[in-house]
Amino acid sequence: MLLPVELKRHGVIRKVILEEIALHQYELSGLNSTNIRTSADAARLKMTVAILQQAIRYGDHYGARFVMASTYYDSFILDLASDGEDVGSAARRIRWSFVDHEHIKLAVAYLFWRACSKIQKKLADVLVAIGMGQGKKK
């Protein structure tokens, strides 16, 4: 899988909610309700955490480093590269970036370029291993 993408209706992904989740370092396995200010915030936080959890599951399942969730207007990208933690570890820290509609094409192009260059390298290694690629002959 090159780039798993979770599509959501307009307005569901909001930068301010993502920033609050990051600021308070909410665990994606659940929310500490004592830190949530109002019931409206609680509903939006829970919905955003559910979207994040689903995106992470897609990335883990497909072995993708990057995962994107988008409303076709605003999007966020998760970098699931582990820093020594197990892929399924609740303790792993996930880097993320909010991408507004003006920059989404560039972000997607970059992510596809990263994925394709990785696939190209792996394919070249396989072709050499089976004697069909260019490499040192034994």
Order of alpha helices (4+ residues) and beta strands (2+ residues): beta-alpha-alpha-beta-beta-beta-alpha
